[in-house]
Structure formats: structure tokens, C-alpha cells
């Protein structure tokens, strides 16, 4: 999707559509008038290329949010994490995906699976919000 | 006004972004071949790991301080470098990429704005978006921006950003505190000669008569002296500079002694160098080949050799460069030595159409078409699909050692970071 390139060629790739029919003098296909540019998924999914990273989801803790083992996460580090967002966080030196939420004791990371306890975010826990999950690509 | 943005401990910082368990632990990154240390996190510097130290000399400290060791992962570093530059460009569009972890900024188009604050915002944004910590030095010349960057890195008060002082006393004090060998562009050899004529600090250099520096050294040294005074010399090279030489070399994974193994390595470097040359639409007028044994193994017999030849007319044609490189290599090779490294250097690089020699026998246009086709097939089917028979089909003993490489987190679908 987002191939690495030199800064000077960092402009988005432009895919050129093939003409729908062969050009034959005298008989242009009326369909050629409707040829449009192709769709580039990057345009829809990535707003800040420099700040966007892909991660692979592991485990079942976010099944309730529709995130399954092996799904592709699009993570935007330029977004401010807000309550209710799904985020990638670093807990005890490991990446985890959870929903940023609030309990009566303060902010927490909430799993969306009954088997997982919420993780409190406080001065005595080592939790860092790494980025905001903006899209999930799931193979049905 | 210029600024220099320098990524702190860049390779180690890249490793940390995707391996958060390395946070707070000393991290070192090894050279191409896991031979020696090329990058250190602050913690690794603090426990006394030196730049360029051979890995085998660090083993004991690595164990004692639980130092995390990584092979260089250039796919990752290049991608992160590109992201850092893209982020800075949102704030300051006129920049020169000086190296993989340094960018010079031209702040003149933004005159009238609070430049230090702008740089602080850019710095904080780079940190948040990419995870890479950077330091920024601002100054009226690039040499002074580089000095200010040193202060930004070392002084906790600076908080990562420092403007070179404008008032005379402060300015003098800073220049006095910088040893001449720490000034940008002054190598060890020049420093020695400068000491001999009584120039020991950046302040001495800035006060030396420019004409004398030029007479004793050259125009580059004179520019350094002027830049230390605050007189800018030379524009930012916002277009990448055209290279003058092109080197392809690599240490062997394990040492080789036979000509067969050595020649394959030389052939592979020659082919890659020629490819790179064509990619830049350039031709080389001179070719050098070098080989040497392992200087850290002083119990083994030592040998090093290099040799070169003119390429007339200048060329980028693989068979020509390859044949000459192998001929030189064959002359250099001596039996009975364990070789550690081989390389190929192309120099006297020119661009644009060649002036065909009157008595040239090769049909250069035919060569160009052939090379063009080969490059296109290799680009499409994968590097090395088509290659002259002199380079081997299977990687042999001379391929790289990369025992500790982390995944290519940002450039390979099957190596993405995983969440738990």
C-alpha cells in the first residue's frame, strides 16, 4: 500500500486507468467518455502518511470491537487520543490494542472481551498511548 | 538563518519506536556485517561503549549491562528518515537532506516569525508523529547551526533546541569552549596542523586571517573560518548533490581466501555499482578495486591491496566495468591470506552524453540498450534476475552476517509489529 520511497518522490502514486477499448479510428467506444481515475485505497485510509503505521493485531481481547487475530491495524500517531477511541498502547513494554475509556478512578484501557480486565492508566502504571487506530482491515 | 535538525542516536531510536521493551535499556546497533558498533543509545554511551568499537571487544560489557544488540536495519532507518523529513517539511519547506539523520533548514523565507518557537513545534511534532527524538540548532551559518545543535543536545536547559547566541560575550564564550577538532568539517589531520599554528578552539579559528587559512589549507577551511564568524558561505543544496564517487563494498560474513569466493564478491559489487550509475544517468571515468584482510586479527598474516584503471570513454556498462574489476582483483589477490573485505569504487563521474572516442570499438548505444533492458527486467522481476555469469547464482560465504536484525517493521507486510 504505502511503499517506501525517497522524500522527493513522496507524492502519492498515480495509477493510470487503461482505456476500456482499443482505439480504432472512426469507432470510438461511447464508454471511453466515462473513464475515470482508479481508486487508491491510501487516499481513503491514510490522512497523514508520515505519521501512519501498520500493525498486526494479535489475540482476542478486542473481538467485541470487530478486531480479530491477524487483522491489519492502520495507526495514526498524529491524532490526539480521545475517550472512546481505539488505541495502540504500550503496557509493560508490549504493544496492545484497547479502547481508551474512563472509570470512576480515572482513564483506563478497556478490552472488548469478557475475559480481560481493564488496565488503569495512572501515575504508577507504565502505560503510553502509541497511536490511534483509525482503520481495521479484516479478512472475512 | 539556518537550522540543523539532528536525530538523537538515530538508529537506536528507530529500533525503540517498534520495540518499546528497549525503552530505558542500553541499545547498540552494529555495522553492516555485525563487525563494530555504529550507533549507541544514551544509556550505551553512559556505560562506555565507544563509537566504532569492534563487537568482540564489547562482549563482557554487553552481558554485564544487559545491552540490547541489533544488526543494522537500513530498510527501517531509511523509511523513518523519510518520515522525519516529511514531518519537518510541513513547517519548514526549504531543506537539505544532509545525511540519513541530519537535515539543514533554510529559515530565511520565514523571516519575521519566531524561528525558535517554530523549531520547537517542529521538534515536538516529529517526536509525536514518528517517535524519533531530534535536536535543533539555529545559527546565522550552517557551521554555527551545527555548533548550536551540540549545545541543544548537551545542555538540559536547552530542551532540545538552541539558537547560537548573538551577544558578543556569550558568543565568544561558546566559541572558546569548542575544540577545533569538534568544528564541523575539520578532520583529525587538519586539527593537528591547526594546533601547530596556534589554532586550538573555534574562537581561534574565527579570529585567524582568512587569507592565511586559505594559503595554509584550502578554500573549504577558509569557509569554515568565515562561517564561524557568522558569514554564510554556500547555499543549501536543496537538490541532492550529484555524487562524485560511488562505492560498493562489504565485509565478508566469514573470511574467504580463495579467488573464486573473492571474485564473486568483487563481481557482485561491480554489477551493483554499474546499475546504480545507470540509475543516476551517469558514467564513471575511473575504477578502483580494493581487498584487505582482517586488521583486528593480528595473529593472521595481513595484506591489503588496491588498484585502479581509467575507463575510456567513461562508461556505465556492466560487462566493461565487471571485466576490468575482475582483472584488477585477480592482480591484487594473493594466496595464503584470509580476506575480510572487498569493494569497488567508481569515480570521475560525469553526466549527460559522452564524447565518443575516435577509435572506440564498443558500440556504446548498443551497450546502453542492452543495459537498459537488463535493468528493467531486474526492476520488474527482482534484483539479480538477470546478471552476468561471473556473479554467483547462490549467495555464498561472503554474504552479510546479520544475526541480530530486527524486523523491517515499516516496509514488509510480513514483518509488521504485532500487538498482544
Interface residues (C-beta under 8 A of the other chain):
Chain A: X3 X4 X5 X6 X7 X8 X10 X48 X49 X50 X51 X53 X54 X55 X56 X57 X58 X59 X72 X73 X77 X78 X88 X90 X93 X94 X95 X96 X97 X128 X130
Chain B: X20 X21 X23 X75 X78 X79 X82 X83 X84 X85 X86 X87 X89 X97 X125 X128 X129 X130 X131 X240 X409 X410 X411 X413 X416 X417 X418 X419 X420
